Amino acid sequence: MKNSRVVVTVVGKDKVGIIAAVTGVLAEAGANILDISQTIMQDFFTMIMIVDIANINTDYSTVVEKLGKVGKELGVQIAAQNEEVFNYMHRI
């Protein structure tokens, strides 16, 4: 992967343990969270993170798969996109 930064977004109904579960997957893989923002809007949890995956100890696809599993278990949507792809898709 040319750019080692990915944008991870999490959206869903708020519940205890979302941040712990998502950051746990990233920590287990050896990813470095560079920036994080989260908020609760009424009953909805939203979080966006910039994550450096340059030194992860597994395949990127494995990290994405584990994030998807955690999202399913928690009932939230988790997306991970290469920063360049994310910027391209969201440019004005």
N, CA, C and O atoms as a GROMACS GRO file, in nm:
protein
  368
    1MET      N    1   0.085  -0.117   0.000
    1MET     CA    2   0.000   0.000   0.000
    1MET      C    3   0.089   0.124   0.000
    1MET      O    4   0.172   0.140   0.090
    2LYS      N    5   0.073   0.210  -0.100
    2LYS     CA    6   0.158   0.328  -0.116
    2LYS      C    7   0.149   0.419   0.007
    2LYS      O    8   0.251   0.454   0.066
    3ASN      N    9   0.028   0.457   0.044
    3ASN     CA   10   0.007   0.540   0.161
    3ASN      C   11  -0.030   0.449   0.276
    3ASN      O   12  -0.123   0.369   0.264
    4SER      N   13   0.040   0.459   0.386
    4SER     CA   14   0.016   0.368   0.498
    4SER      C   15  -0.089   0.419   0.596
    4SER      O   16  -0.108   0.362   0.702
    5ARG      N   17  -0.156   0.528   0.560
    5ARG     CA   18  -0.261   0.581   0.649
    5ARG      C   19  -0.398   0.542   0.596
    5ARG      O   20  -0.426   0.551   0.476
    6VAL      N   21  -0.484   0.499   0.689
    6VAL     CA   22  -0.620   0.465   0.655
    6VAL      C   23  -0.716   0.546   0.742
    6VAL      O   24  -0.682   0.586   0.853
    7VAL      N   25  -0.835   0.569   0.689
    7VAL     CA   26  -0.941   0.637   0.762
    7VAL      C   27  -1.039   0.529   0.806
    7VAL      O   28  -1.094   0.455   0.724
    8VAL      N   29  -1.060   0.520   0.936
    8VAL     CA   30  -1.154   0.424   0.993
    8VAL      C   31  -1.274   0.501   1.046
    8VAL      O   32  -1.258   0.592   1.128
    9THR      N   33  -1.393   0.465   1.000
    9THR     CA   34  -1.515   0.531   1.048
    9THR      C   35  -1.604   0.426   1.115
    9THR      O   36  -1.611   0.311   1.072
   10VAL      N   37  -1.671   0.470   1.221
   10VAL     CA   38  -1.762   0.383   1.295
   10VAL      C   39  -1.891   0.462   1.318
   10VAL      O   40  -1.888   0.574   1.368
   11VAL      N   41  -2.004   0.402   1.283
   11VAL     CA   42  -2.133   0.467   1.301
   11VAL      C   43  -2.234   0.363   1.348
   11VAL      O   44  -2.238   0.252   1.297
   12GLY      N   45  -2.316   0.400   1.447
   12GLY     CA   46  -2.421   0.311   1.493
   12GLY      C   47  -2.482   0.358   1.623
   12GLY      O   48  -2.447   0.463   1.675
   13LYS      N   49  -2.572   0.277   1.674
   13LYS     CA   50  -2.634   0.308   1.803
   13LYS      C   51  -2.528   0.300   1.912
   13LYS      O   52  -2.445   0.209   1.913
   14ASP      N   53  -2.531   0.397   2.002
   14ASP     CA   54  -2.431   0.402   2.109
   14ASP      C   55  -2.450   0.286   2.206
   14ASP      O   56  -2.562   0.249   2.240
   15LYS      N   57  -2.338   0.231   2.249
   15LYS     CA   58  -2.339   0.128   2.354
   15LYS      C   59  -2.200   0.123   2.415
   15LYS      O   60  -2.103   0.170   2.355
   16VAL      N   61  -2.191   0.067   2.531
   16VAL     CA   62  -2.064   0.055   2.602
   16VAL      C   63  -1.969  -0.037   2.525
   16VAL      O   64  -2.010  -0.143   2.477
   17GLY      N   65  -1.843   0.005   2.512
   17GLY     CA   66  -1.739  -0.083   2.460
   17GLY      C   67  -1.702  -0.065   2.314
   17GLY      O   68  -1.614  -0.136   2.265
   18ILE      N   69  -1.766   0.027   2.243
   18ILE     CA   70  -1.734   0.043   2.100
   18ILE      C   71  -1.589   0.086   2.082
   18ILE      O   72  -1.515   0.023   2.006
   19ILE      N   73  -1.548   0.191   2.149
   19ILE     CA   74  -1.412   0.242   2.133
   19ILE      C   75  -1.311   0.135   2.174
   19ILE      O   76  -1.212   0.113   2.105
   20ALA      N   77  -1.336   0.070   2.286
   20ALA     CA   78  -1.244  -0.034   2.334
   20ALA      C   79  -1.230  -0.147   2.233
   20ALA      O   80  -1.118  -0.194   2.208
   21ALA      N   81  -1.339  -0.190   2.175
   21ALA     CA   82  -1.334  -0.302   2.080
   21ALA      C   83  -1.260  -0.265   1.953
   21ALA      O   84  -1.177  -0.342   1.904
   22VAL      N   85  -1.289  -0.147   1.898
   22VAL     CA   86  -1.226  -0.104   1.773
   22VAL      C   87  -1.077  -0.078   1.794
   22VAL      O   88  -0.994  -0.125   1.716
   23THR      N   89  -1.044  -0.004   1.898
   23THR     CA   90  -0.903   0.025   1.922
   23THR      C   91  -0.827  -0.101   1.963
   23THR      O   92  -0.706  -0.111   1.939
   24GLY      N   93  -0.895  -0.196   2.024
   24GLY     CA   94  -0.832  -0.323   2.060
   24GLY      C   95  -0.787  -0.400   1.937
   24GLY      O   96  -0.677  -0.456   1.936
   25VAL      N   97  -0.870  -0.404   1.834
   25VAL     CA   98  -0.833  -0.470   1.708
   25VAL      C   99  -0.710  -0.402   1.649
   25VAL      O  100  -0.617  -0.469   1.604
   26LEU      N  101  -0.711  -0.270   1.648
   26LEU     CA  102  -0.600  -0.194   1.590
   26LEU      C  103  -0.471  -0.214   1.671
   26LEU      O  104  -0.364  -0.231   1.614
   27ALA      N  105  -0.483  -0.212   1.803
   27ALA     CA  106  -0.365  -0.232   1.888
   27ALA      C  107  -0.308  -0.372   1.871
   27ALA      O  108  -0.186  -0.390   1.864
   28GLU      N  109  -0.394  -0.471   1.864
   28GLU     CA  110  -0.350  -0.610   1.845
   28GLU      C  111  -0.270  -0.625   1.715
   28GLU      O  112  -0.176  -0.704   1.708
   29ALA      N  113  -0.309  -0.549   1.613
   29ALA     CA  114  -0.241  -0.556   1.484
   29ALA      C  115  -0.114  -0.472   1.481
   29ALA      O  116  -0.035  -0.483   1.387
   30GLY      N  117  -0.093  -0.388   1.582
   30GLY     CA  118   0.024  -0.302   1.585
   30GLY      C  119   0.006  -0.172   1.509
   30GLY      O  120   0.104  -0.106   1.475
   31ALA      N  121  -0.119  -0.135   1.483
   31ALA     CA  122  -0.148  -0.009   1.414
   31ALA      C  123  -0.134   0.107   1.512
   31ALA      O  124  -0.151   0.090   1.633
   32ASN      N  125  -0.105   0.224   1.460
   32ASN     CA  126  -0.087   0.344   1.541
   32ASN      C  127  -0.199   0.443   1.509
   32ASN      O  128  -0.210   0.489   1.395
   33ILE      N  129  -0.280   0.476   1.608
   33ILE     CA  130  -0.387   0.575   1.589
   33ILE      C  131  -0.324   0.713   1.596
   33ILE      O  132  -0.271   0.753   1.700
   34LEU      N  133  -0.331   0.786   1.485
   34LEU     CA  134  -0.270   0.919   1.476
   34LEU      C  135  -0.365   1.028   1.521
   34LEU      O  136  -0.322   1.128   1.579
   35ASP      N  137  -0.493   1.010   1.495
   35ASP     CA  138  -0.593   1.109   1.531
   35ASP      C  139  -0.726   1.038   1.549
   35ASP      O  140  -0.755   0.941   1.479
   36ILE      N  141  -0.805   1.087   1.641
   36ILE     CA  142  -0.936   1.025   1.667
   36ILE      C  143  -1.035   1.132   1.711
   36ILE      O  144  -1.002   1.222   1.788
   37SER      N  145  -1.155   1.119   1.659
   37SER     CA  146  -1.263   1.208   1.699
   37SER      C  147  -1.388   1.123   1.713
   37SER      O  148  -1.419   1.042   1.626
   38GLN      N  149  -1.459   1.142   1.821
   38GLN     CA  150  -1.583   1.067   1.839
   38GLN      C  151  -1.686   1.157   1.906
   38GLN      O  152  -1.652   1.247   1.983
   39THR      N  153  -1.809   1.131   1.874
   39THR     CA  154  -1.918   1.207   1.935
   39THR      C  155  -2.042   1.120   1.940
   39THR      O  156  -2.055   1.021   1.868
   40ILE      N  157  -2.132   1.160   2.025
   40ILE     CA  158  -2.262   1.094   2.032
   40ILE      C  159  -2.366   1.200   1.998
   40ILE      O  160  -2.375   1.304   2.063
   41MET      N  161  -2.444   1.170   1.895
   41MET     CA  162  -2.552   1.260   1.852
   41MET      C  163  -2.683   1.190   1.884
   41MET      O  164  -2.722   1.095   1.816
   42GLN      N  165  -2.750   1.240   1.989
   42GLN     CA  166  -2.867   1.172   2.044
   42GLN      C  167  -2.826   1.030   2.081
   42GLN      O  168  -2.742   1.015   2.170
   43ASP      N  169  -2.880   0.928   2.019
   43ASP     CA  170  -2.843   0.790   2.055
   43ASP      C  171  -2.741   0.730   1.959
   43ASP      O  172  -2.712   0.611   1.968
   44PHE      N  173  -2.688   0.810   1.868
   44PHE     CA  174  -2.598   0.757   1.766
   44PHE      C  175  -2.453   0.792   1.796
   44PHE      O  176  -2.419   0.906   1.827
   45PHE      N  177  -2.369   0.689   1.786
   45PHE     CA  178  -2.226   0.701   1.807
   45PHE      C  179  -2.159   0.719   1.672
   45PHE      O  180  -2.189   0.647   1.577
   46THR      N  181  -2.067   0.815   1.663
   46THR     CA  182  -1.987   0.833   1.542
   46THR      C  183  -1.841   0.851   1.582
   46THR      O  184  -1.810   0.919   1.680
   47MET      N  185  -1.753   0.789   1.505
   47MET     CA  186  -1.610   0.803   1.532
   47MET      C  187  -1.535   0.796   1.400
   47MET      O  188  -1.571   0.720   1.310
   48ILE      N  189  -1.432   0.877   1.390
   48ILE     CA  190  -1.344   0.873   1.274
   48ILE      C  191  -1.201   0.876   1.327
   48ILE      O  192  -1.167   0.952   1.418
   49MET      N  193  -1.118   0.791   1.268
   49MET     CA  194  -0.978   0.782   1.309
   49MET      C  195  -0.888   0.783   1.187
   49MET      O  196  -0.923   0.731   1.082
   50ILE      N  197  -0.772   0.843   1.203
   50ILE     CA  198  -0.663   0.831   1.106
   50ILE      C  199  -0.565   0.733   1.169
   50ILE      O  200  -0.516   0.755   1.280
   51VAL      N  201  -0.537   0.625   1.098
   51VAL     CA  202  -0.456   0.516   1.153
   51VAL      C  203  -0.339   0.486   1.061
   51VAL      O  204  -0.355   0.472   0.940
   52ASP      N  205  -0.220   0.477   1.120
   52ASP     CA  206  -0.100   0.441   1.045
   52ASP      C  207  -0.083   0.289   1.054
   52ASP      O  208  -0.070   0.234   1.164
   53ILE      N  209  -0.082   0.224   0.939
   53ILE     CA  210  -0.070   0.078   0.936
   53ILE      C  211   0.065   0.032   0.881
   53ILE      O  212   0.081  -0.084   0.843
   54ALA      N  213   0.161   0.124   0.875
   54ALA     CA  214   0.292   0.092   0.817
   54ALA      C  215   0.360  -0.026   0.886
   54ALA      O  216   0.430  -0.103   0.821
   55ASN      N  217   0.341  -0.040   1.016
   55ASN     CA  218   0.413  -0.142   1.092
   55ASN      C  219   0.322  -0.249   1.151
   55ASN      O  220   0.354  -0.308   1.254
   56ILE      N  221   0.208  -0.274   1.086
   56ILE     CA  222   0.120  -0.377   1.140
   56ILE      C  223   0.184  -0.514   1.126
   56ILE      O  224   0.267  -0.538   1.038
   57ASN      N  225   0.145  -0.604   1.214
   57ASN     CA  226   0.206  -0.737   1.220
   57ASN      C  227   0.123  -0.844   1.149
   57ASN      O  228   0.143  -0.963   1.170
   58THR      N  229   0.029  -0.801   1.065
   58THR     CA  230  -0.057  -0.891   0.990
   58THR      C  231  -0.095  -0.824   0.859
   58THR      O  232  -0.055  -0.711   0.833
   59ASP      N  233  -0.171  -0.892   0.778
   59ASP     CA  234  -0.217  -0.831   0.652
   59ASP      C  235  -0.325  -0.728   0.679
   59ASP      O  236  -0.405  -0.743   0.772
   60TYR      N  237  -0.327  -0.624   0.597
   60TYR     CA  238  -0.430  -0.521   0.607
   60TYR      C  239  -0.569  -0.583   0.594
   60TYR      O  240  -0.661  -0.544   0.666
   61SER      N  241  -0.585  -0.678   0.504
   61SER     CA  242  -0.716  -0.742   0.484
   61SER      C  243  -0.762  -0.815   0.610
   61SER      O  244  -0.882  -0.822   0.636
   62THR      N  245  -0.670  -0.868   0.687
   62THR     CA  246  -0.704  -0.934   0.813
   62THR      C  247  -0.757  -0.832   0.914
   62THR      O  248  -0.852  -0.859   0.986
   63VAL      N  249  -0.694  -0.716   0.919
   63VAL     CA  250  -0.739  -0.610   1.009
   63VAL      C  251  -0.880  -0.567   0.971
   63VAL      O  252  -0.966  -0.552   1.057
   64VAL      N  253  -0.904  -0.546   0.842
   64VAL     CA  254  -1.036  -0.505   0.794
   64VAL      C  255  -1.140  -0.612   0.829
   64VAL      O  256  -1.251  -0.580   0.871
   65GLU      N  257  -1.103  -0.738   0.810
   65GLU     CA  258  -1.194  -0.849   0.843
   65GLU      C  259  -1.229  -0.850   0.992
   65GLU      O  260  -1.345  -0.868   1.028
   66LYS      N  261  -1.129  -0.831   1.077
   66LYS     CA  262  -1.153  -0.829   1.222
   66LYS      C  263  -1.238  -0.709   1.262
   66LYS      O  264  -1.324  -0.721   1.349
   67LEU      N  265  -1.214  -0.594   1.199
   67LEU     CA  266  -1.298  -0.477   1.228
   67LEU      C  267  -1.442  -0.504   1.188
   67LEU      O  268  -1.535  -0.467   1.259
   68GLY      N  269  -1.461  -0.570   1.075
   68GLY     CA  270  -1.597  -0.605   1.030
   68GLY      C  271  -1.666  -0.698   1.128
   68GLY      O  272  -1.786  -0.682   1.155
   69LYS      N  273  -1.592  -0.794   1.180
   69LYS     CA  274  -1.648  -0.888   1.278
   69LYS      C  275  -1.690  -0.815   1.405
   69LYS      O  276  -1.798  -0.839   1.459
   70VAL      N  277  -1.604  -0.726   1.452
   70VAL     CA  278  -1.635  -0.648   1.572
   70VAL      C  279  -1.758  -0.560   1.546
   70VAL      O  280  -1.846  -0.548   1.632
   71GLY      N  281  -1.763  -0.498   1.430
   71GLY     CA  282  -1.878  -0.415   1.396
   71GLY      C  283  -2.007  -0.493   1.397
   71GLY      O  284  -2.108  -0.446   1.448
   72LYS      N  285  -2.003  -0.612   1.342
   72LYS     CA  286  -2.123  -0.698   1.339
   72LYS      C  287  -2.165  -0.735   1.482
   72LYS      O  288  -2.283  -0.731   1.515
   73GLU      N  289  -2.068  -0.770   1.565
   73GLU     CA  290  -2.097  -0.807   1.704
   73GLU      C  291  -2.159  -0.691   1.781
   73GLU      O  292  -2.247  -0.711   1.864
   74LEU      N  293  -2.113  -0.569   1.752
   74LEU     CA  294  -2.161  -0.451   1.825
   74LEU      C  295  -2.283  -0.385   1.758
   74LEU      O  296  -2.346  -0.297   1.818
   75GLY      N  297  -2.315  -0.426   1.637
   75GLY     CA  298  -2.427  -0.365   1.566
   75GLY      C  299  -2.395  -0.227   1.512
   75GLY      O  300  -2.483  -0.141   1.503
   76VAL      N  301  -2.268  -0.205   1.476
   76VAL     CA  302  -2.226  -0.076   1.417
   76VAL      C  303  -2.162  -0.102   1.281
   76VAL      O  304  -2.120  -0.214   1.252
   77GLN      N  305  -2.156   0.001   1.200
   77GLN     CA  306  -2.089  -0.009   1.071
   77GLN      C  307  -1.947   0.044   1.086
   77GLN      O  308  -1.926   0.155   1.136
   78ILE      N  309  -1.850  -0.034   1.043
   78ILE     CA  310  -1.711   0.007   1.048
   78ILE      C  311  -1.656   0.000   0.906
   78ILE      O  312  -1.668  -0.102   0.838
   79ALA      N  313  -1.595   0.110   0.862
   79ALA     CA  314  -1.533   0.114   0.730
   79ALA      C  315  -1.388   0.158   0.746
   79ALA      O  316  -1.358   0.245   0.828
   80ALA      N  317  -1.299   0.097   0.668
   80ALA     CA  318  -1.158   0.134   0.666
   80ALA      C  319  -1.120   0.157   0.521
   80ALA      O  320  -1.134   0.068   0.437
   81GLN      N  321  -1.071   0.277   0.492
   81GLN     CA  322  -1.033   0.313   0.356
   81GLN      C  323  -0.896   0.377   0.356
   81GLN      O  324  -0.861   0.451   0.448
   82ASN      N  325  -0.818   0.347   0.251
   82ASN     CA  326  -0.692   0.415   0.232
   82ASN      C  327  -0.719   0.565   0.230
   82ASN      O  328  -0.816   0.610   0.170
   83GLU      N  329  -0.634   0.643   0.295
   83GLU     CA  330  -0.654   0.787   0.306
   83GLU      C  331  -0.667   0.854   0.169
   83GLU      O  332  -0.749   0.944   0.153
   84GLU      N  333  -0.588   0.812   0.072
   84GLU     CA  334  -0.595   0.873  -0.060
   84GLU      C  335  -0.730   0.845  -0.127
   84GLU      O  336  -0.787   0.934  -0.190
   85VAL      N  337  -0.780   0.723  -0.113
   85VAL     CA  338  -0.911   0.688  -0.168
   85VAL      C  339  -1.020   0.769  -0.098
   85VAL      O  340  -1.110   0.823  -0.163
   86PHE      N  341  -1.012   0.776   0.034
   86PHE     CA  342  -1.110   0.853   0.112
   86PHE      C  343  -1.113   0.998   0.067
   86PHE      O  344  -1.220   1.054   0.043
   87ASN      N  345  -0.995   1.060   0.055
   87ASN     CA  346  -0.988   1.201   0.011
   87ASN      C  347  -1.044   1.218  -0.128
   87ASN      O  348  -1.116   1.314  -0.155
   88TYR      N  349  -1.013   1.126  -0.218
   88TYR     CA  350  -1.064   1.134  -0.355
   88TYR      C  351  -1.215   1.125  -0.358
   88TYR      O  352  -1.281   1.201  -0.430
   89MET      N  353  -1.270   1.034  -0.281
   89MET     CA  354  -1.416   1.015  -0.280
   89MET      C  355  -1.490   1.131  -0.216
   89MET      O  356  -1.607   1.154  -0.246
   90HIS      N  357  -1.425   1.205  -0.128
   90HIS     CA  358  -1.494   1.311  -0.052
   90HIS      C  359  -1.446   1.452  -0.088
   90HIS      O  360  -1.465   1.545  -0.010
   91ARG      N  361  -1.385   1.466  -0.202
   91ARG     CA  362  -1.341   1.599  -0.241
   91ARG      C  363  -1.461   1.680  -0.292
   91ARG      O  364  -1.559   1.626  -0.343
   92ILE      N  365  -1.448   1.809  -0.278
   92ILE     CA  366  -1.559   1.899  -0.320
   92ILE      C  367  -1.528   1.953  -0.458
   92ILE      O  368  -1.607   2.030  -0.512
   0.00000   0.00000   0.00000
